[in-house]
Amino acid sequence: MLKLNYEEFAGKIHLSIRGQRDKKGKFDWSSAVLDAGIISGITFFTGLGTLASSAAISPTSLCVLLSAVGAEFLGILATKRGLVQKNC
């Protein structure tokens, strides 16, 4: 049976609202795009499931869903890049 060392695994995860920096101190775009893609993907498939379960899938509703997902993707990137300040 596979045993995972969760402490070692969790120690390698670095989540930050401001995004990550590479070894040279530059903004890590690949990690920010990946994070934004994962979160936007969750939103897309949740919205798609909601539309399907309510029998409301139409070209218009799909356009609205894609617009919302695109705006969320760009908003997450802007927040990670520091263009938008998160109010705590």
C-alpha positions in Angstrom: 0.0 0.0 0.0 1.2 3.5 -0.9 2.0 5.6 2.1 2.2 9.4 1.7 4.3 11.6 3.9 1.8 14.5 4.2 4.1 16.8 6.1 6.8 16.6 3.4 4.2 17.0 0.7 2.5 20.0 2.4 5.9 21.6 3.0 6.5 21.8 -0.7 3.2 23.6 -1.4 3.5 27.3 -1.4 0.2 29.1 -1.9 0.2 32.9 -2.0 -2.3 35.5 -3.0 0.7 37.5 -4.4 2.0 34.6 -6.5 5.4 33.0 -6.4 8.8 34.2 -7.5 11.4 32.2 -9.3 15.1 31.9 -8.2 15.9 35.2 -9.9 13.1 37.0 -8.1 10.9 37.4 -11.2 7.2 36.7 -11.1 6.4 33.0 -11.8 3.8 33.2 -14.6 3.6 29.4 -15.1 2.5 28.8 -11.6 0.1 31.7 -11.6 -1.5 30.6 -14.9 -1.8 27.1 -13.6 -3.5 28.2 -10.4 -5.9 30.5 -12.2 -6.7 27.7 -14.7 -7.5 25.2 -12.0 -9.8 27.5 -10.1 -11.5 28.7 -13.3 -11.9 25.1 -14.4 -13.6 24.2 -11.2 -16.0 27.2 -11.8 -16.6 26.2 -15.4 -17.5 22.6 -14.6 -19.6 23.6 -11.6 -21.5 26.0 -13.8 -21.9 23.5 -16.6 -23.2 20.9 -14.2 -25.7 23.5 -12.8 -26.9 24.4 -16.3 -27.2 20.7 -17.2 -29.2 19.8 -14.1 -31.6 22.7 -14.6 -31.9 21.9 -18.4 -30.8 25.4 -19.2 -28.0 24.7 -21.6 -28.2 27.1 -24.5 -25.7 29.0 -26.6 -26.5 32.1 -24.7 -26.0 30.5 -21.3 -22.8 28.9 -22.4 -21.5 32.4 -23.6 -22.4 33.8 -20.2 -20.6 31.0 -18.4 -17.5 31.3 -20.6 -17.5 35.1 -20.0 -17.7 34.6 -16.2 -14.9 32.0 -16.3 -12.7 34.2 -18.4 -13.2 37.2 -16.1 -12.4 35.0 -13.1 -9.3 33.7 -14.7 -8.0 37.2 -15.5 -9.1 38.5 -12.0 -7.0 35.7 -10.3 -4.0 36.5 -12.5 -4.4 40.3 -11.7 -4.6 39.5 -8.0 -1.5 37.2 -8.0 0.4 39.8 -10.1 -0.4 42.5 -7.6 -2.5 44.6 -9.9 -5.5 44.3 -7.7 -5.2 44.6 -4.0 -7.1 42.1 -1.9 -9.0 43.7 1.0 -8.8 41.6 4.2 
